[in-house]
Amino acid sequence: MADKARLRDCKRLALFCFTLVSAWETVSGKIRYSIPEEMQKGSFVGNILKDLGLDLKELSDRGVRIVSTGRTQYFALNLKSGHLITTERMDREQTCGQLETCLLHLEVLVEDKVKLFIVDVEITDINDNAPRFQEDELEFRISELAAVGTRYSLEEAQDPDVGASSVQGYYLSSNKHFSLDVQTGADGDKYAELVLEKSLDREEQDVHYLILIATDGGDPVRSGTAQIRIIVLDANDNAPVFSQPVYKVSVLENVPVGSLLLTVNATDPDEAINSEVTYSLRKMKDKASQIFQVDSKTGEISTVGNLDYEEAASYEMEVQAKDVGDLSARSKILVRVIDVNDNAPKITIASLFSSVSEDNPPGTLIALLNIRDKDSGENGEVTCSIPGNLPFRLQKSFDNYYSLVTDRPLDRERVSDYNVTIKATDRGAPNLASKTTILVQLSDINDNAPIFNQTSYTLYITENNPRGASFGSLKANDPDSGENARVTYSITGTQIQEAPLPSSISINSETGALYALRSFDYEQFREIRFQVQAQDGGSPPLSSNVSVTLFILDQNDNSPHILHPSFPTDGSTGVELAPRSSEPGYLVTKVVAVDADSGQNAWLSYQLLRATEPGLFSVGLHSGEIRTARSFVDKDALKQSLVVLVKDNGQPPLSATATVTVVVADSIPEILSDLSSLSAPADPQSSLTLYLVIAVASVSCLFFTFILVLLALRLRRWRNSQLFDSSSVTFSGVPVSQFVGIDGVRAFLHSYSHEVSLTTDSRKSQFTLPKLNCSSTPTCPSIDKEKESVLVSENLSVSNGVQPLLQRRR
């Protein structure tokens, strides 16, 4: 639904722009209605829907609405019926004054077609006002010497209605001295004059009362009355005379209240009191009576209200001069109002599209503006402008309408919205201006792929890491907004040896955090190269890739591995031969070891840990070479056992030991003869073993005694419990037993460390051969799988030159 609505808006925009280019097609015509004044609010004016040729269901879809340009909105459009109705009660006299034709203009805009219809509504007059005299009582002072036929001007009645509903006649109450003469002036207005038909006699009657009736031509006829009081005076036979028949004056509309416009002057050739003249304004409309006044003594005409050129450009009235004898004269006054620039242009937004897609081409319509200035001439000429640094421009469409359109391609990622200030300035002196601001928001399209913060990433993790450990995080930014800027991460790449990449490394799709799914081994592989893809949520989605290199950092997790001397596989011990005549520094053998780690974790150092004859041999610290430190002497033992410690430089350091047996002889036959002639020396450790056995037995007896006492104390509670089984105590020692084995070809020497296990309920002792310290050597797995134990008879005996019988058990 959102896509359909967006498509419909785009079509509407395109149609709107195309229509604005053809300005002459926009104003389709005029529609005119006529209604009487004083209609109630909501009254029917006309079926504008029918006159526009639209269906009722198209009324809201096409965006039909009234564009008001007046001060008061008198009409509205009923969206349910399509009728034009009144929004308030209208008084024709208040709206149009004395204009013969009262037309109200309004504009109907069809936004979908961008067509403007001019609708004129004529307000016809009804007879809703009766004629009215400005004064309810008129007074005349007439000399008794007044000649028959003398005429006296009467005040005209005012009727705000026009045409036939205005004043059409005057009537005078019946009397024998006066008659009424009604005349029609050049402007069509009727005025009455009182005519003396019979001479007055003050002695007979000094005051006469008459009724003046004014009637209009409406249906029904309305009338107004004024009372005429005639006071009979002595002779006054000269009327005042004005110096000019017509007075003209021009005045600026912004003159302050109380300003003097002109001074009229009338003279009376009579003498004394009969020559005194008083002035008054006559034939003034209601509005004019609120603006002008005349000084009855001096004839100065000034303003008592504000002038407004936009309401009335001119005023016409009469000034009357009357003497004490009620003889009078009249003169016309024409006041022309000069326009000043007192109205700033008014900006009306007729149509607005506040949200514009950033991919719209230049020339896309943003808003339709109506700009008017109520002043006239140059004061009403308006120029419009917007700031020059914005990607928009104003172009005049038709009449007083302007279009705000895009001027160049837009980019939401650079600027997401614009505050467009539209300034309208007239050409008056000084000029006036008005402003309005339109917020134009750019809607986003997915035109930017995610961008990583770095062109490539190098990360590190130490081997033997725990599973699930985080070793880094990637971040990609998308300058788009909403779903177009929502970035998800995924890993792409090959395999790590035999293991698939997804089973080794994972990434949080939302945050870009990288995790290790397995524990890495530096000795298996040292780096992993893969790619991470960042993809946004747009449609279609955009993505970018980045290369990631993960380096495995080494730990000191491998002990040195002894390559030479190698552990024998046939059950014998290798022997190194050293001639008796060797000089100091003679190279006997070399201990060779390697370490699977790298760097300083693989830097090996060698040192002599134990020797049969200390000081006889030395070991190279870094080379592992075993050399003689001095010459051999006769007291030196035939067999020399050397233990060499190999240690790496890790933290903490790891080590391994190698046992080297060196036989001092010049040849192999000599070795054999020497060994056969030698009797095996008594094992110095055998007596120590015996002492250990006795000590262990004593401790065991004490322990069992303590148990028996404890059991006796708790016999009441544990009556049915069984006696506690005898326990065993094991002691481990590191005695060294040396023996010589002859296989007919070579003589082998071997050293063993023994574990002594003694039990209280057995008559046998057990010697267990310990595992050799062969960490990280190829032969260790096979050795670890074997356990050797030697059963030794309880009655140990040593024969001269004969080694105790050892029995191997796997």
N, C-alpha and C positions, 0 to 999 in steps of 0.2 A: 504493500500500500504506500509505503514511504517513497518507493521508486516511482510509482505512478504519479504521486503528488508532485514529486520533483520534476518529472517529465512535463506535467501539465504547467508548472510554474515556468519552466524554460520556454515552452511554446508560447506562453503568455508574454514573456519578456521579448521574445523574437517578434511576435506580432505587434507588440507595443512599439518597439524600436522602428519597425518598418513603417508603421502608420505615422509616426512622428516625422519621418523624412518627407512624407507627402502631406504637408500641412494643409493644402487646399482641400484634401479629402476628409479632413478631420471634422470640421464644422459642417454637420450634415444638413442643417436647416433650422428653421424657427418654428416653434409651436406656440400658439396663442390661445389663451383662455380668458374668459370674462366672468367676473363674479361681482356681486353687489357687496358693498361695505357692510360692516357690523355683523358678518357671519360668525357663528359660534366656532370655538376652537375644535378642530377635527372635522370641519365641514369639507365636503367633496368639492374639488376644484376641477379635476379632469382625469380621465383614464390615460395616464401617460404611458403605461405599459403597452396599451393598444396602439397609441400614436407612435411609439418607438418601434413597433413591429416585433415585440418580444413575447415569449411565453412566460407564464408565471414562474415556472421552474427555472427559467434562465435568469431571473431577476437577480438572485444572489450570486449565482455562478459567474455571471459576467461582470459583477462588481458595479452595478448601476447605483449611482449616488448623486446627490445634489452638491455642487460646489458653490458655496455661498460667498458672495463678495460684498454684501451690504452690511450695514451696522447691525441690523436685526434680521434674524432668520424667521421669515413669516410662513414658510412652507416646509413640508416634510414628505418623504416618500414612504407609503405604507407597503412594506415588503410582503405582506400577506395577500393584499388585493391588487397591488400595482397602481393604486390611485394616488394622485397628488392631493394632499389635504393641507388645511391651514393649521398652523401651530399656535396661533393666538388670534384674538379678536382684533380686527383692523378698523381704524377710523380713517376714512379717506381724507378728511380735512386735516388731520394731524399728520398723515403720511405725505400727502402731495400738496397741501395748501389749496391755493386757488387755481391750480393748473386745470385746464379744461380736460385733459386726458391724463389719467393717473395710471402709469404703467410701472409694474415691478418686474425687474429682470432677474432671472436666475439661470444657472447653467447646469445641465444634467450631463454627467460624464459616464460613459460606458467604458470601464477600464479594460475589459477584455478586448474590445475593438478599438479602444482609444478614440472614440468619437464623442464630440462635444455638441450637445443640442442646446440652442438658445430658446428659453421659454419666457414669453412675455405674458404676464397676467395683468389684465386691465381691471382696476377697481372702479366699478360704476357707482355713481352717487345715488343715495336714497335720501328722501326728505326727512332727515333725522334732526334737523336744526330749524328752529323758528327764527324769523327776523327779530333783531334786537337792536334797540337804540342805545347809544352809549350813555345817554342821560335819560332818566325816566321822566324828568320834568324840564320843559323848554320854556324859557322866559324871553318875551319880547317887550321892549319899551317903544311904543309908537306914539308919535306926536299926533295930537288931535287935528293938526293941520295937514296931516299926510293926505296926499291926493289919492283919489280913487284910482285903482289900478296899480298902486305901488306894490311891488313884489318883495317878499321877504323869504330868503332861502331857509329851508328847514334842514335839520340834520338828517342825514341818510341813515337808514337802518342797515345793519350788517347781518348778512346771512352766510355762514361758512359754506353752505351748499353751493353748487354751481349749476349752470344751465337753467332748466325750468324750475328747479328746486330753490333757486335764489330769489331775491326780492323781485316781484313782478308788478306790484302796484301799491299806491298809497291812497288812503281814504281819510276824510275829515268829518268830524261830527257836524251835524247840522247846526247852522247859525246864520244870522242875517247880515253880518258884516264881512265875513271872509269866505273865500273859496280856495280850492286846492287845484293847482296846475301841475300835472306830472309830465315831465319831459325825459327824453332819452338822450344821453350824451353821445359823443363820438365814440367812446369806448364801449357803448352798449349799456352802461349803467343808467338806471332810472333815478332821478332825483325830483323832489317836490318843492314847489314854491307856494308860499302863502300869499294870496292876492287879496288886496283890500277892495271889497266890492261896494262898501257904503262908508261914508265918512263917519269918523268917530266923534263922539261928544263926551269929553271927560266928565262934564257935569251930569250927564245922563247915566253913564256907567264908566267907572275908571279902571275896572279889571274885567277881562273876558277870559273864560276857561274853555279850551277846546281839547278834543281828543284826536290825536293823529294815529292812524292805524296803517301798518305796513304788512302786506301779505305776500306769500311766495306762490309759486305755481305748482307745488307738489300735490300729491294725492295721498292722504287728505291735505287740504290747505292748512298751512300754519301761519300765524300772525303774531305781531308784536305791537305794543302800544306805547305811546308817550303822551304825557299831558302838556298842553301848551297854555301858558299863562301870559296874557297880553295886558301889559300895564299902559294905560293911555297917559302920554306926557304932553307937555307943551311942545311947541314947534321945534323940530330939528330937521332941516331940509337938505343937508349935505352928507353923503356917505363917504367913508374913508377911501383913499386911492393908493394902491401899492406902487412902489417905484419900478417894479419889474413884473411883467405878467407871469414869467417862469423863472424860478431860481434853480440853478444847477450847481452841484458840488460833487467832487470826487474825494474819497477818503480811504485810507488804508484799513484793511480789516483788523489790524492789530492795535488800532488807536485805543488808548485807555478809556475807561468809563468816565464820563463827565467832560469829554473833549468838545470844544466849541466847533461846530461845523460851519455855520453861516449866521448872519443877522438879517432879518427881513425888516422892511420899513414901509409903513403906510401913513399917509397924512390926511387930515380932515380939515377942509377949509372953514368949517364952523369955528366959532369962537368960544372961549371959556370952556365950560364943562362939556359942551357938545363936541369939542375937538379932541377930547381924550379918547385914545384908541387902546383897546385890549386885543391880544393875539391868542389864537388857539389853533391847534392842529385838527384837521378833519380828514375824512376819507382815509383813515389809516386802518390797515389790517391789524389783526390781533397781535401778531408778532412784532409789527412795526411800533405799535403802541408801547411795547415793552422795551424798545430800544431808543426811541427819540422823544424829546420833550422840547417845548418852546416856553420861553419866559414871557408871561402875559404882558409885562410892562415894556421890556426892552426889545422883544422880538428875536432874542438869541435862541438859536436851535442847537441843542447839544445832545450827546448820547447819555443814556441812563442804563444801557445794557451793552453786551459784547456783540460786535459785528462778526459774521462768519461768512466769508465768500462762498464756502462750499454749501451753505444753506440758502443764501440769496445773494445774487450778484448786483441787484439794484433795488431801490425802494422809490415808490411814487406816493405822494400825499399832497394835501392842500393845507395852506395856512389861511386863516380867516382873521380879518381885522374888523372890529365892531366898535362903534362909538357908543356913547351913553344912550343915544336915541335908537339903538339897535339897528342903525344903518350899518351895513357891512360890505366888505369887498373880499374877494378870494384871489389867491395866487397859487400856482402849482410849484411844487418842490420836487426835483429829481436828484436822488442821492445814488451815485455810482460807487460801489465797493471795489477797491483795488485789491487784487489777490497778493498775498505775501506767502513766502515759503514757510508755512507753519504746520505742514503735515509731512511726516516722514513716510517713505514708501512702506507699504505693508506687504509682507511675504507670506503667502499661503501655500502650504504643501498640499497639492492636489492628489498626488499619488507617490508612494514611497516603497521601494524595495530595499529594506535595511540590510539584508543578508545577500551577498553576492559570492558565487563560487570563484575561487582564485584562477580557474582556467577559462573564465569567460573572455571572449576576445575584446579588443578595444572597440568602443562605441556602444557597449552594453548600457542600457538605461538604468539609472539608479533612482531618480526622482523626477517628478513633473511639478514645476513650481508656477504659481500665479503671483505676479508682482504688480501692484497698483499704487498710484499716488493720487490722492484726491485733489491736489492742487492742479492748476492749469498752466498752459504755456511751458516755458522752460522749467518752472517749478514742479511740473508734473512729469517731466521727461526723466526716465530712470535708466541707469546703467548698473549691470550686475557683475560681480567678480567673485572669485574664490582664490585662496592662496596658490601661488604659482608652483610650489614644491609638491603639490599633490598630484597623483595620477588620474585626475579628473578634469573635465572642462565643462563649461556652460555653453549651450547653444540655444538660440531663440527658435522656438517652434512656430508659434503663430500668436498674433495679437499680443497679449501680455503674458504669454506662457513661455517658460524656459525649461530646457531639459538638462539635467545633470547626468553626464555619461562618462564612462571610463575613457581615459586618453591613451593608456599604454597597458601592457600586460601586468598582472598583479601577482604577488608572491606572498602568501600568508605567512611563510616562515620568516620573511624579513619584517613585515608589518602585518599584524593580525586584524587591526581595525583602524579606521580613520575617523577623526572628527572634522567634518567638512563644514567650514564656516562660510556661509553665503552672505555677501554684503551687497545691499541695494542702496545706491546713492542717487539723489536727484541732482538737477543742474541749477537749483536755486542759488541765491546769494544771500546769506551763506547757505551752502548745501546741507541737507539733512540725510542721514543714513540710518538704516536698520539692519540688524543681523539676525540670522538664525543658524543653528548648528544641527547638522544631520550626522548621526552615528552610522557609519557604514562598516559592517562586520563582514570579514571574508570567511567563507566556509572552506574547510580543508578538503583536499583530495590527496590520495596517496601517491605523491610524486617524489618522495625521498626515501631511499633505502637506509636501514640502520648503519651507523658508522662506528667502528670500534675506536677506543681511545688510543690504541697503538696499532702500528702496521703489523707487528708480530709480537708474540709474547714468549718470554723465556722464564720458566718456572723451575723450582727445585724442590725435591723431597728426599729425605734421608731414608736409606734402605731399612728394612724391617719395621716399616711404619705400621701402625694399627689399621685395621680395615675400617673404612669409612672416614678416614682422616681427610680434612680439607687442605689442599696444597696451593690454593690460589683462587682468584676470582677475575672474571672478564666483565667488561662493561661496554655496551654499545648504546648509542643515543640516536634517536630518530626525531628530527625537528618537526615532524607532523604532529597532529593532535588526535586525542581520542583513541579509537581502535587502530588508526593508522600509525600511532606512535607506541602501541603496546608490543614490546619486543620479547620474543621467546628464543631460547638458545638450545642448540642440539650439537652433538659431536658427529663428525664425519671423518673417515680415515680407514686405514688398513688394520691388519692384525699385529699383535706383539708376539713374534715367534709363532708358537702354536695356539696361543690364547687369543680369542677375539677381543678387539678393543672395548666393546661395550661391557665385557665382564671384568675389565680392569679399571676403567675410568668412567665416571658418570658426571653429569653436569645438571645443576638445578635449572630447569627451563625458565624459571621466573627471574632468579637473581644472578645467574651466570657463575655461581660458585662451583668449583671443581672438586671432586672427591675421588679418593683412591679406594677401589672396591677389593683390592687384594694387597697383600704385603709384598713389596718389591725386593728383589735381591740384586744388589749391584753386580755380583759375580755372574748373574745370568744375562742381564742387559743393562746398559748404562744410560740410555736415553730413549724417549718415546716421542715420536713426531705425529701430530694429528692436526685436524682442522676443526674449528668451531664455526657453526653457521648461526647468524642472528637474523631472524625473520620477523617482520612486523605483521600486524593483524589486518592490514588493508585488503582490498579486493580489487584487482589481484594483489597478492602479497609480494613484497620486495624483500630481498635478502642480500647479505654480504658475508664473506668468509674471512677468517684470519688464521694464520699458521701459529701453532703452539708447540714449543719444544719443552719437554719435561726431562730434566736431568736428574738421575738417581745419584744421590750422594753416598759415598762409601762410609761404612762403620767398621770398627775393628771387631768383626764377628768371626774371624777365621784364625785359628792358631797356626803357627808355622808347621809345615809338613816336611818331615825328614825324608830326603831322597836317598842319601847314603850316610852311614851304612844302612842298608835295607834290612827289614826284619826277616829272618830266615823262615822259609816255608817248609823245610824238611825236618824240623825239630832240633836242629843243631844251631850253634852260635858261631858266627863268623869271627875269624881271628886275623888281626893285622900283625905282620912280622916286622920287628925292628932289630937290625943287626947289633951285636954287642959293641961293635967297633964304631957305632954311629957317633958322629961329631955333634956338638950342640948346634941346633938349628936344622937338624935332619928332618925332612918331611916324612912323617910316618903315614899319615892318611889325611883326608879332608872330609869334614862333615858338610854335606850339601843339603840345603833346605830351601823351600819356597813358601810364599804366603799368597793365598788367593786374593787378599785385599790389595788396595792400591795406595799410592802416595806414601806418606810416612807410616801408615798402618802396615805396609809391606817392607819397611826398612828393617832388616834383621841384624842382630848382633849375637856373637857367640862368646861363651865364657865357660871355663872349666869349673864344674860344680863340685866334683869329688874325684879323687884319684887315690890309687893304692899307695903310691909314693908321691906325696906332695912335693912340688918343685922339680919333678923329673920331666914333666911335659908342660907345654904351653899351647894355648889356642888363640889363633888370630881373631881379633875382635870383629872384623867385618868379613874376613875371608873364610873362617871356619877351619883353617889348616892347623893340624896337630903336629907340632914339631917337638923335638927333644930340646929340653932347656939346659941339659948338662950331659956329660958322658956317663955311660953305665959303669957301675962298680959291682963287685962280686956279691955284695950284700943285698943288692937289689933283687926283688922277687922275680922269678921267671915269668909269672903272669901278672900283667898290670891291667887293672880295670879302671876305665875313665868314664865319667858321666859328664856329658857336655850339654849345657843349657842353651837353647836357641830361643831368643826373645825378640818380638817385634816392637815397633816404636809407637803403638797405638795407646789410646787412653780409655780404659786401663790397658796395660800391655798384656798380651797373651804369649804363652811359651810352650815349648816341647823339649823333651830330653832325649838324648841319644847315648847309648852305652857302647863304648868301644873297648874291646879286649885286645890288648897288645902283648904279644909273646916275644920275649927277648931271646933271639936265637939267630944263627947265621943261615940255617937251612931247615927244611921240613924234616929230613931224617933226624937231625939233631934234636928237633922238638920232640919227636916220638921217643927217642932214647932217653931224653931227660925226663919226660913225663912218666915213663914206665919205671924208671929208677927211683922216682920220688914216691914217698909214702904220703898218703893224704894226711895232712896235719889235722890234729883234733880241732873240731869246730869250736872256736872260742865262744860261739853263741849258744852252744848246747847247754852249758851250765847256766847261762842266763835264762834259757827257756825253762829249765827245771825249777829255778827260783820263781819264775813267773807262775808256773803251774801251782807251786806250793802256796804262793800268795793268793792266787785266785781261789784255791780250795779253802783257805782260811777265811777269806771274806765271805765265801758262799756259806760256810758253816755258821758264821756269825749272823748272816742274813736269815738263814733257816731257823736259827734259834729265836731270833726276834719275831718271826712269823708264828712260831709255835706258842710263844708267850702271848702274843696278841690273840691267837685263836682260843687259847685257854680263857682269857679274860672275857671273851664274847661267846663262850660256849653255851650260855643260857639262851641266847637269841638264836644261835645257829646250831641247834642240836642236830638237825637233819642234814646239815651241809657236809659235803665231802671235804676231805683234806685237800689242802691246796697243793697242786702238782709242783713237783720240783722244777725249779727254773734253772736256766743256764746262763752263764756269763761268758762273754767272748772278749778276749783281749787281742788286740792287733799289735803286732810288733814289726819291726823291719830288720830282722836278722838276715844276714847274708850267708848263704851256704854255697860253698864252691865245690864243684866236683869236676872231674875230668872224664870225658867219654871218648872212647876210641872206636871208630867205625872201620878201621882197617885202612883208610885212605888219609883221612885228615883228623886232626885233633880239634875238638870243639870245646870251648870254654863258655860257660853261661852263668850268670848271677841271677838269683831269685830273691824276691822279698816274700816272706812267709806271713800268713795270717794264722794265728794259733787259736783254736777253739777248743775249750775244755768243757765237758759236761759232767754233772755230778752223778748221773745215773748211767753212765757209759764207761766202759773200760778202754775206750779208744780215744785218741786225740786226733784232730784233723788239721792238716796244713793245707792252706789254699794258696795257690800261686796267684798273685795279683795280676791285674791287667797292666800291660805296658802302657806308658803314657805316649800314645801315638796319635795325638790330636791332629786331625786334618791330613792323615796319611792314607794312601790308597789301600794299605793292608789292614787298616783299623777295622773296617766292617767285618772282615772275616775273623779277626781276633776277638772282637766283641761278642761274636756268636758262640765262642768257646769258653767254657769254664773248666779250669783245671783245679783239681784238689788232690792232695797227697795224703794217704792214710799212713800213719806211722804207728808202729807198734808201741804199746804203752811202755814196755821195757826197752828203752832205747839203748842200743849198744853200738859201739864204734870199734871196728876191727882195724888192725894196723894196715894202713894203705888202702882200706876198702871203704867205699862210700856206702852209707845206709841205703837199703833198698827202697826205692821210690815207686810207688804204684800210681799210675796216671788214671784218672777217672774223668770221662767226658760227660 
